[in-house]
């Protein structure tokens, strides 16, 4: 395997979160605490106070509200993710310790191949999302300068929001400062989104890896019929593996539950707002912004939904794999262990958003259907308004 420990695949996530003052590592030094407090006050707290004041001062017209609301809902999700890393640090370390434990780091060649394959996929996913996110950021922050080069009479706007609570004189007098502050702030928040989203997805992926390894081991038990004692020992070890897996998933549920609830809730609202914006007359720049943002938000909830469904599907196979072993001629000890395993594995391994909805493709489809229904309702209302009497 390319890494010594399973948790090593998350090193890049934690390094970036450390740069942006969220993750101190296993031990938090006094200097990091000071840096973290200053950075988060400037980059998160003050940033979102300004964003809230801006939303309250935004003129009550739909076309102006859409962009402001999109960023505001996104910031609510960002705050939830940042709080997860800060408040759930001990739980995250507990999950990492389980990943690096002996049970999850099998020396078997096939198991190592499965781990390596999925870790490689995770790294590719992280790189792809990093490239896409930086492209979107560059489009938002740097494209206005290109438009200004071709259209010198065009008025530059701040990249995130217009700070309606400030007078035009103050905004334009310190325009460079505000532009830099918003650009730097949104880049940090983009990195929070990207690295925490992929971290949660990676944690779920590691659970999938362990389920697949356990399935393979259980299916291979049926060919080991010579040494009864060895087979029973192996089966009991697999049962322990499953129990540790359940413990890991329970810890992970505690970590991501509220964050996923907030993320799915905010994403559903953002999708509805963006679809509403697409029904209104808009500039090419705003249209491209909304389409790009829509793709990002849909991917943000699709990934955990797909992984949650994949995990549930793989965990369903555990009972079948155990029952497929040649258990009829086995000893009573083996049969009692099999019965215990079947009782535990009959329930799917799933994650939920604050215990209210499953993190699955069914939930994702429901969100998209609801957003589309809202979109068609808006279109119907618009069509009736423009229809002549």
C-alpha positions as a Markdown table, in Angstrom:
| # | Residue | x | y | z |
|---|---|---|---|---|
| 1 | Unk | 0.0 | 0.0 | 0.0 |
| 2 | Unk | 1.3 | 3.5 | -0.9 |
| 3 | Unk | 0.7 | 4.8 | 2.7 |
| 4 | Unk | 1.7 | 3.2 | 6.0 |
| 5 | Unk | -1.5 | 4.0 | 7.7 |
| 6 | Unk | -5.1 | 4.4 | 6.4 |
| 7 | Unk | -5.4 | 7.9 | 7.9 |
| 8 | Unk | -2.4 | 9.1 | 5.9 |
| 9 | Unk | -4.6 | 9.6 | 2.9 |
| 10 | Unk | -6.2 | 12.5 | 4.8 |
| 11 | Unk | -2.9 | 14.3 | 5.5 |
| 12 | Unk | -3.4 | 16.9 | 2.8 |
| 13 | Unk | -6.9 | 17.7 | 4.2 |
| 14 | Unk | -5.6 | 18.3 | 7.7 |
| 15 | Unk | -2.6 | 20.3 | 6.5 |
| 16 | Unk | -4.8 | 22.7 | 4.6 |
| 17 | Unk | -7.3 | 22.9 | 7.5 |
| 18 | Unk | -4.3 | 23.7 | 9.8 |
| 19 | Unk | -3.1 | 26.5 | 7.5 |
| 20 | Unk | -6.7 | 27.9 | 7.7 |
| 21 | Unk | -6.6 | 27.7 | 11.5 |
| 22 | Unk | -9.2 | 24.9 | 12.0 |
| 23 | Unk | -7.1 | 21.8 | 12.8 |
| 24 | Unk | -4.3 | 21.9 | 15.4 |
| 25 | Unk | -3.5 | 18.2 | 15.0 |
| 26 | Unk | -3.2 | 15.8 | 17.9 |
| 27 | Unk | -1.9 | 18.5 | 20.3 |
| 28 | Unk | -2.8 | 22.2 | 20.2 |
| 29 | Unk | 0.0 | 24.6 | 21.1 |
| 30 | Unk | -0.5 | 28.0 | 22.6 |
| 31 | Unk | 0.7 | 29.7 | 19.5 |
| 32 | Unk | -1.7 | 27.8 | 17.3 |
| 33 | Unk | -4.6 | 28.7 | 19.6 |
| 34 | Unk | -3.7 | 32.4 | 19.3 |
| 35 | Unk | -3.3 | 32.1 | 15.5 |
| 36 | Unk | -6.6 | 30.2 | 15.2 |
| 37 | Unk | -8.6 | 32.8 | 17.3 |
| 38 | Unk | -7.3 | 35.8 | 15.4 |
| 39 | Unk | -7.7 | 34.1 | 12.0 |
| 40 | Unk | -11.2 | 32.8 | 12.7 |
| 41 | Unk | -12.4 | 36.1 | 14.1 |
| 42 | Unk | -11.2 | 38.0 | 10.9 |
| 43 | Unk | -12.0 | 35.3 | 8.3 |
| 44 | Unk | -15.1 | 33.7 | 9.7 |
| 45 | Unk | -16.9 | 35.7 | 12.4 |
| 46 | Unk | -16.4 | 39.3 | 11.1 |
| 47 | Unk | -16.8 | 38.0 | 7.5 |
| 48 | Unk | -20.2 | 36.6 | 8.3 |
| 49 | Unk | -21.3 | 39.6 | 10.4 |
| 50 | Unk | -20.7 | 41.7 | 7.3 |
| 51 | Unk | -22.5 | 39.2 | 5.2 |
| 52 | Unk | -25.5 | 39.3 | 7.6 |
| 53 | Unk | -25.6 | 43.1 | 7.6 |
| 54 | Unk | -25.4 | 43.1 | 3.9 |
| 55 | Unk | -28.3 | 40.7 | 3.5 |
| 56 | Unk | -30.5 | 42.8 | 5.9 |
| 57 | Unk | -29.6 | 46.0 | 3.9 |
| 58 | Unk | -30.2 | 44.4 | 0.5 |
| 59 | Unk | -33.0 | 46.1 | -1.5 |
| 60 | Unk | -36.2 | 44.0 | -1.6 |
| 61 | Unk | -36.0 | 43.0 | -5.3 |
| 62 | Unk | -35.7 | 39.4 | -6.4 |
| 63 | Unk | -32.7 | 39.8 | -8.8 |
| 64 | Unk | -30.6 | 41.5 | -6.1 |
| 65 | Unk | -31.6 | 39.1 | -3.3 |
| 66 | Unk | -30.7 | 35.9 | -5.2 |
| 67 | Unk | -26.9 | 36.3 | -5.3 |
| 68 | Unk | -26.8 | 37.5 | -1.7 |
| 69 | Unk | -29.0 | 34.7 | -0.4 |
| 70 | Unk | -26.9 | 32.1 | -2.3 |
| 71 | Unk | -23.7 | 33.1 | -0.6 |
| 72 | Unk | -25.5 | 33.5 | 2.8 |
| 73 | Unk | -26.9 | 29.9 | 2.7 |
| 74 | Unk | -23.4 | 28.7 | 1.7 |
| 75 | Unk | -21.9 | 30.4 | 4.7 |
| 76 | Unk | -24.3 | 28.7 | 7.0 |
| 77 | Unk | -23.0 | 25.3 | 5.7 |
| 78 | Unk | -19.4 | 26.5 | 6.0 |
| 79 | Unk | -20.0 | 27.5 | 9.7 |
| 80 | Unk | -21.5 | 24.1 | 10.4 |
| 81 | Unk | -18.4 | 22.4 | 8.9 |
| 82 | Unk | -16.0 | 24.6 | 10.7 |
| 83 | Unk | -17.8 | 24.0 | 14.0 |
| 84 | Unk | -17.7 | 20.2 | 13.3 |
| 85 | Unk | -13.9 | 20.2 | 13.0 |
| 86 | Unk | -13.4 | 22.4 | 16.1 |
| 87 | Unk | -16.0 | 20.7 | 18.4 |
| 88 | Unk | -15.6 | 17.1 | 17.2 |
| 89 | Unk | -11.8 | 17.1 | 17.3 |
| 90 | Unk | -11.7 | 14.3 | 19.9 |
| 91 | Unk | -14.2 | 12.2 | 17.9 |
| 92 | Unk | -12.2 | 12.7 | 14.7 |
| 93 | Unk | -9.0 | 11.6 | 16.4 |
| 94 | Unk | -10.9 | 8.6 | 17.7 |
| 95 | Unk | -12.0 | 7.7 | 14.2 |
| 96 | Unk | -8.5 | 8.1 | 12.9 |
| 97 | Unk | -7.2 | 5.8 | 15.7 |
| 98 | Unk | -9.7 | 3.1 | 14.7 |
| 99 | Unk | -8.6 | 3.5 | 11.0 |
| 100 | Unk | -5.0 | 3.0 | 12.0 |
| 101 | Unk | -5.7 | 0.1 | 14.4 |
| 102 | Unk | -4.6 | -3.5 | 13.7 |
| 103 | Unk | -8.1 | -4.7 | 12.8 |
| 104 | Unk | -8.5 | -2.3 | 9.8 |
| 105 | Unk | -4.9 | -2.8 | 8.5 |
| 106 | Unk | -4.9 | -6.3 | 7.3 |
| 107 | Unk | -1.7 | -7.7 | 6.0 |
| 108 | Unk | -3.5 | -9.9 | 3.4 |
| 109 | Unk | -2.4 | -9.1 | -0.1 |
| 110 | Unk | -5.9 | -8.8 | -1.5 |
| 111 | Unk | -7.1 | -6.6 | 1.4 |
| 112 | Unk | -4.1 | -4.3 | 0.8 |
| 113 | Unk | -5.0 | -4.1 | -2.9 |
| 114 | Unk | -8.5 | -3.1 | -2.1 |
| 115 | Unk | -7.3 | -0.4 | 0.3 |
| 116 | Unk | -4.7 | 0.9 | -2.1 |
| 117 | Unk | -7.3 | 1.0 | -5.0 |
| 118 | Unk | -9.8 | 3.1 | -3.0 |
| 119 | Unk | -7.2 | 5.4 | -1.5 |
| 120 | Unk | -6.0 | 6.2 | -5.0 |
| 121 | Unk | -9.6 | 7.0 | -6.0 |
| 122 | Unk | -9.9 | 9.2 | -3.0 |
| 123 | Unk | -6.8 | 11.1 | -4.0 |
| 124 | Unk | -7.9 | 11.5 | -7.6 |
| 125 | Unk | -11.3 | 12.8 | -6.3 |
| 126 | Unk | -9.6 | 15.4 | -4.1 |
| 127 | Unk | -7.4 | 16.6 | -6.9 |
| 128 | Unk | -10.3 | 16.8 | -9.3 |
| 129 | Unk | -12.4 | 18.8 | -6.9 |
| 130 | Unk | -9.5 | 21.1 | -6.0 |
| 131 | Unk | -9.0 | 21.9 | -9.7 |
| 132 | Unk | -12.7 | 22.5 | -10.3 |
| 133 | Unk | -13.1 | 24.6 | -7.1 |
| 134 | Unk | -10.0 | 26.8 | -8.0 |
| 135 | Unk | -11.4 | 27.2 | -11.5 |
| 136 | Unk | -14.7 | 28.4 | -10.1 |
| 137 | Unk | -12.9 | 30.7 | -7.7 |
| 138 | Unk | -10.8 | 32.2 | -10.5 |
| 139 | Unk | -13.8 | 32.7 | -12.6 |
| 140 | Unk | -15.5 | 34.6 | -9.8 |
| 141 | Unk | -12.6 | 36.7 | -8.6 |
| 142 | Unk | -10.4 | 37.3 | -11.7 |
| 143 | Unk | -12.8 | 37.3 | -14.6 |
| 144 | Unk | -14.1 | 40.8 | -13.7 |
| 145 | Unk | -10.6 | 42.1 | -14.4 |
| 146 | Unk | -10.7 | 40.6 | -17.9 |
| 147 | Unk | -14.1 | 42.1 | -18.6 |
| 148 | Unk | -12.7 | 45.4 | -17.4 |
| 149 | Unk | -9.8 | 45.1 | -19.9 |
| 150 | Unk | -12.3 | 44.7 | -22.8 |
| 151 | Unk | -14.9 | 47.1 | -21.4 |
| 152 | Unk | -13.1 | 49.9 | -19.6 |
| 153 | Unk | -16.4 | 51.7 | -18.9 |
| 154 | Unk | -17.7 | 48.8 | -16.9 |
| 155 | Unk | -18.0 | 49.3 | -13.2 |
| 156 | Unk | -16.2 | 46.7 | -11.0 |
| 157 | Unk | -18.3 | 45.0 | -8.4 |
| 158 | Unk | -17.1 | 43.2 | -5.2 |
| 159 | Unk | -16.8 | 39.4 | -5.8 |
| 160 | Unk | -19.1 | 38.2 | -3.1 |
| 161 | Unk | -21.6 | 40.8 | -2.0 |
| 162 | Unk | -22.0 | 44.6 | -2.4 |
| 163 | Unk | -22.0 | 45.6 | 1.3 |
| 164 | Unk | -25.2 | 47.5 | 1.0 |
| 165 | Unk | -24.9 | 48.5 | 4.6 |
| 166 | Unk | -22.0 | 50.8 | 3.7 |
| 167 | Unk | -22.4 | 53.9 | 1.6 |
| 168 | Unk | -21.1 | 53.9 | -2.0 |
| 169 | Unk | -18.5 | 56.4 | -1.0 |
| 170 | Unk | -17.0 | 54.1 | 1.6 |
| 171 | Unk | -17.1 | 51.1 | -0.7 |
| 172 | Unk | -15.4 | 52.8 | -3.6 |
| 173 | Unk | -12.9 | 54.7 | -1.4 |
| 174 | Unk | -11.6 | 51.4 | 0.0 |
| 175 | Unk | -12.6 | 49.2 | -2.9 |
| 176 | Unk | -9.2 | 47.4 | -3.2 |
| 177 | Unk | -9.3 | 46.5 | 0.5 |
| 178 | Unk | -12.9 | 45.2 | 0.4 |
| 179 | Unk | -12.2 | 43.3 | -2.8 |
| 180 | Unk | -9.1 | 41.6 | -1.3 |
| 181 | Unk | -10.9 | 40.9 | 2.0 |
| 182 | Unk | -13.8 | 39.2 | 0.2 |
| 183 | Unk | -11.6 | 37.3 | -2.2 |
| 184 | Unk | -9.3 | 36.0 | 0.6 |
| 185 | Unk | -12.3 | 35.2 | 2.8 |
| 186 | Unk | -14.1 | 33.2 | 0.1 |
| 187 | Unk | -11.0 | 31.3 | -0.8 |
| 188 | Unk | -10.5 | 30.2 | 2.8 |
| 189 | Unk | -14.2 | 29.2 | 2.9 |
| 190 | Unk | -13.9 | 27.3 | -0.4 |
| 191 | Unk | -11.0 | 25.3 | 1.2 |
| 192 | Unk | -13.1 | 24.6 | 4.2 |
| 193 | Unk | -15.9 | 23.3 | 2.0 |
| 194 | Unk | -13.6 | 21.3 | -0.2 |
| 195 | Unk | -11.4 | 19.7 | 2.4 |
| 196 | Unk | -14.2 | 19.0 | 5.0 |
| 197 | Unk | -16.5 | 17.6 | 2.3 |
| 198 | Unk | -13.8 | 15.3 | 1.0 |
| 199 | Unk | -12.8 | 14.4 | 4.5 |
| 200 | Unk | -16.4 | 13.3 | 5.3 |
| 201 | Unk | -16.5 | 11.4 | 2.0 |
| 202 | Unk | -13.2 | 9.8 | 2.7 |
| 203 | Unk | -14.3 | 8.6 | 6.1 |
| 204 | Unk | -17.4 | 7.0 | 4.6 |
| 205 | Unk | -15.2 | 5.5 | 1.8 |
| 206 | Unk | -13.0 | 3.9 | 4.5 |
| 207 | Unk | -16.1 | 2.2 | 6.0 |
| 208 | Unk | -17.0 | 0.9 | 2.5 |
| 209 | Unk | -13.4 | -0.5 | 2.1 |
| 210 | Unk | -13.7 | -2.4 | 5.4 |
| 211 | Unk | -17.1 | -3.8 | 4.4 |
| 212 | Unk | -15.8 | -5.0 | 1.1 |
| 213 | Unk | -12.8 | -6.6 | 2.8 |
| 214 | Unk | -15.0 | -8.3 | 5.3 |
| 215 | Unk | -17.3 | -9.6 | 2.6 |
| 216 | Unk | -14.4 | -11.1 | 0.7 |
| 217 | Unk | -13.1 | -12.8 | 3.8 |
| 218 | Unk | -16.5 | -14.3 | 4.7 |
| 219 | Unk | -17.0 | -15.7 | 1.2 |
| 220 | Unk | -13.6 | -17.3 | 1.3 |
| 221 | Unk | -14.4 | -19.1 | 4.5 |
| 222 | Unk | -16.3 | -21.8 | 2.6 |
| 223 | Unk | -13.1 | -23.1 | 1.0 |
| 224 | Unk | -11.3 | -23.6 | 4.4 |
| 225 | Unk | -12.9 | -26.8 | 5.7 |
| 226 | Unk | -9.9 | -28.8 | 6.9 |
| 227 | Unk | -9.0 | -27.1 | 10.2 |
| 228 | Unk | -12.2 | -26.6 | 12.3 |
| 229 | Unk | -10.4 | -24.7 | 15.0 |
| 230 | Unk | -8.6 | -22.3 | 12.6 |
| 231 | Unk | -11.9 | -21.6 | 10.8 |
| 232 | Unk | -13.7 | -20.8 | 14.1 |
| 233 | Unk | -10.8 | -18.5 | 15.1 |
| 234 | Unk | -10.9 | -16.7 | 11.8 |
| 235 | Unk | -14.7 | -16.3 | 12.0 |
| 236 | Unk | -14.5 | -14.9 | 15.5 |
| 237 | Unk | -11.8 | -12.5 | 14.3 |
| 238 | Unk | -14.2 | -11.4 | 11.5 |
| 239 | Unk | -16.9 | -10.9 | 14.0 |
| 240 | Unk | -14.6 | -8.6 | 16.0 |
| 241 | Unk | -13.7 | -6.8 | 12.7 |
| 242 | Unk | -17.4 | -6.2 | 12.1 |
| 243 | Unk | -17.9 | -4.9 | 15.7 |
| 244 | Unk | -15.0 | -2.5 | 15.3 |
| 245 | Unk | -16.5 | -1.4 | 12.0 |
| 246 | Unk | -19.8 | -0.7 | 13.7 |
| 247 | Unk | -18.0 | 1.3 | 16.4 |
| 248 | Unk | -16.2 | 3.3 | 13.7 |
| 249 | Unk | -19.5 | 4.0 | 11.9 |
| 250 | Unk | -21.1 | 5.1 | 15.2 |
| 251 | Unk | -18.3 | 7.5 | 15.9 |
| 252 | Unk | -18.5 | 8.8 | 12.3 |
| 253 | Unk | -22.3 | 9.3 | 12.6 |
| 254 | Unk | -21.7 | 11.4 | 15.7 |
| 255 | Unk | -19.1 | 13.5 | 13.8 |
| 256 | Unk | -21.0 | 14.2 | 10.6 |
| 257 | Unk | -24.7 | 13.9 | 11.5 |
| 258 | Unk | -25.5 | 17.6 | 12.2 |
| 259 | Unk | -23.2 | 18.9 | 9.5 |
| 260 | Unk | -24.8 | 16.7 | 6.8 |
| 261 | Unk | -28.2 | 17.8 | 8.0 |
| 262 | Unk | -27.2 | 21.5 | 7.6 |
| 263 | Unk | -25.4 | 20.8 | 4.3 |
| 264 | Unk | -28.4 | 19.0 | 2.7 |
| 265 | Unk | -30.8 | 21.6 | 4.0 |
| 266 | Unk | -28.8 | 24.6 | 2.7 |
| 267 | Unk | -28.1 | 22.9 | -0.6 |
| 268 | Unk | -31.8 | 22.3 | -1.2 |
| 269 | Unk | -32.5 | 26.0 | -0.6 |
| 270 | Unk | -29.6 | 27.1 | -2.8 |
| 271 | Unk | -30.7 | 24.9 | -5.6 |
| 272 | Unk | -34.2 | 26.4 | -5.4 |
| 273 | Unk | -32.8 | 29.9 | -5.3 |
| 274 | Unk | -30.5 | 29.3 | -8.3 |
| 275 | Unk | -33.3 | 27.8 | -10.4 |
| 276 | Unk | -35.4 | 30.8 | -9.6 |
| 277 | Unk | -32.5 | 33.1 | -10.7 |
| 278 | Unk | -32.3 | 31.2 | -14.0 |
| 279 | Unk | -35.9 | 32.2 | -14.8 |
| 280 | Unk | -35.1 | 35.9 | -14.6 |
| 281 | Unk | -33.3 | 38.1 | -17.2 |
| 282 | Unk | -29.6 | 38.1 | -16.4 |
| 283 | Unk | -26.2 | 39.0 | -17.8 |
| 284 | Unk | -24.0 | 36.4 | -19.3 |
| 285 | Unk | -21.6 | 36.7 | -16.3 |
| 286 | Unk | -24.4 | 36.1 | -13.8 |
| 287 | Unk | -25.8 | 33.2 | -15.8 |
| 288 | Unk | -22.4 | 31.5 | -15.9 |
| 289 | Unk | -22.0 | 32.1 | -12.2 |
| 290 | Unk | -25.3 | 30.5 | -11.4 |
| 291 | Unk | -24.8 | 27.5 | -13.6 |
| 292 | Unk | -21.3 | 26.9 | -12.2 |
| 293 | Unk | -22.6 | 27.3 | -8.6 |
| 294 | Unk | -25.5 | 24.9 | -9.3 |
| 295 | Unk | -23.1 | 22.2 | -10.5 |
| 296 | Unk | -20.9 | 22.6 | -7.4 |
| 297 | Unk | -23.8 | 22.5 | -5.0 |
| 298 | Unk | -25.3 | 19.4 | -6.7 |
| 299 | Unk | -22.0 | 17.6 | -6.5 |
| 300 | Unk | -21.6 | 18.6 | -2.9 |
| 301 | Unk | -24.7 | 16.6 | -1.9 |
| 302 | Unk | -24.5 | 13.9 | -4.5 |
| 303 | Unk | -21.1 | 12.6 | -3.3 |
| 304 | Unk | -22.1 | 11.7 | 0.3 |
| 305 | Unk | -25.5 | 10.5 | -0.9 |
| 306 | Unk | -23.9 | 8.1 | -3.4 |
| 307 | Unk | -21.3 | 6.9 | -0.8 |
| 308 | Unk | -24.1 | 6.4 | 1.8 |
| 309 | Unk | -26.1 | 4.3 | -0.7 |
| 310 | Unk | -23.0 | 2.3 | -1.7 |
| 311 | Unk | -22.2 | 1.6 | 2.0 |
| 312 | Unk | -25.7 | 0.4 | 2.6 |
| 313 | Unk | -25.6 | -1.8 | -0.5 |
| 314 | Unk | -22.3 | -3.4 | 0.5 |
| 315 | Unk | -23.3 | -3.9 | 4.1 |
| 316 | Unk | -26.4 | -5.8 | 2.9 |
| 317 | Unk | -24.1 | -8.5 | 1.5 |
| 318 | Unk | -22.5 | -9.3 | 4.8 |
| 319 | Unk | -25.3 | -11.5 | 6.1 |
| 320 | Unk | -25.4 | -13.3 | 2.7 |
| 321 | Unk | -21.6 | -13.7 | 2.7 |
| 322 | Unk | -21.6 | -15.2 | 6.2 |
| 323 | Unk | -24.5 | -17.5 | 5.4 |
| 324 | Unk | -22.8 | -18.7 | 2.2 |
| 325 | Unk | -20.0 | -20.2 | 4.2 |
| 326 | Unk | -20.3 | -24.0 | 4.6 |
| 327 | Unk | -21.8 | -23.8 | 8.0 |
| 328 | Unk | -23.9 | -27.0 | 8.1 |
| 329 | Unk | -21.1 | -29.4 | 9.0 |
| 330 | Unk | -19.4 | -26.9 | 11.4 |
| 331 | Unk | -19.2 | -27.1 | 15.1 |
| 332 | Unk | -21.8 | -25.7 | 17.5 |
| 333 | Unk | -19.3 | -22.9 | 18.4 |
| 334 | Unk | -19.1 | -21.9 | 14.8 |
| 335 | Unk | -22.9 | -21.9 | 14.4 |
| 336 | Unk | -23.5 | -19.8 | 17.5 |
| 337 | Unk | -20.9 | -17.3 | 16.3 |
| 338 | Unk | -22.6 | -17.3 | 12.8 |
| 339 | Unk | -26.0 | -16.7 | 14.5 |
| 340 | Unk | -24.6 | -13.8 | 16.4 |
| 341 | Unk | -23.0 | -12.3 | 13.3 |
| 342 | Unk | -26.3 | -12.7 | 11.3 |
| 343 | Unk | -28.3 | -11.0 | 14.0 |
| 344 | Unk | -25.9 | -8.0 | 14.0 |
| 345 | Unk | -25.4 | -7.7 | 10.2 |
| 346 | Unk | -29.1 | -8.0 | 9.2 |
| 347 | Unk | -29.4 | -4.2 | 9.7 |
| 348 | Unk | -27.9 | -2.0 | 7.0 |
| 349 | Unk | -25.0 | 0.3 | 7.9 |
| 350 | Unk | -26.3 | 3.8 | 7.1 |
| 351 | Unk | -25.7 | 7.4 | 8.0 |
| 352 | Unk | -28.3 | 10.0 | 8.6 |
| 353 | Unk | -28.6 | 13.7 | 8.7 |
| 354 | Unk | -29.3 | 14.5 | 12.4 |
| 355 | Unk | -31.3 | 11.2 | 12.6 |
| 356 | Unk | -34.0 | 12.8 | 10.4 |
| 357 | Unk | -33.2 | 11.4 | 6.9 |
| 358 | Unk | -30.8 | 8.8 | 5.4 |
| 359 | Unk | -27.8 | 10.1 | 3.5 |
| 360 | Unk | -28.7 | 8.2 | 0.3 |
| 361 | Unk | -29.5 | 8.7 | -3.3 |
| 362 | Unk | -33.2 | 8.5 | -2.5 |
| 363 | Unk | -32.8 | 11.7 | -0.4 |
| 364 | Unk | -30.7 | 13.3 | -3.2 |
| 365 | Unk | -33.4 | 12.5 | -5.8 |
| 366 | Unk | -36.1 | 13.9 | -3.4 |
| 367 | Unk | -34.2 | 17.2 | -3.1 |
| 368 | Unk | -33.8 | 17.5 | -6.9 |
| 369 | Unk | -37.5 | 16.7 | -7.4 |
| 370 | Unk | -38.6 | 19.2 | -4.9 |
| 371 | Unk | -36.3 | 21.9 | -6.4 |
| 372 | Unk | -37.6 | 21.1 | -9.9 |
| 373 | Unk | -41.2 | 21.3 | -8.6 |
| 374 | Unk | -40.5 | 24.7 | -7.1 |
| 375 | Unk | -38.8 | 25.8 | -10.4 |
| 376 | Unk | -41.9 | 24.7 | -12.5 |
| 377 | Unk | -44.2 | 26.6 | -10.0 |
| 378 | Unk | -42.2 | 29.8 | -10.5 |
| 379 | Unk | -42.3 | 29.4 | -14.3 |
| 380 | Unk | -46.1 | 28.8 | -14.2 |
| 381 | Unk | -46.6 | 32.0 | -12.1 |
| 382 | Unk | -44.4 | 34.0 | -14.5 |
| 383 | Unk | -46.2 | 32.7 | -17.5 |
| 384 | Unk | -49.6 | 33.7 | -16.0 |
| 385 | Unk | -48.2 | 37.2 | -15.2 |
| 386 | Unk | -47.0 | 37.9 | -18.8 |
| 387 | Unk | -50.1 | 36.4 | -20.5 |
| 388 | Unk | -52.3 | 39.2 | -21.9 |
| 389 | Unk | -55.8 | 39.6 | -20.4 |
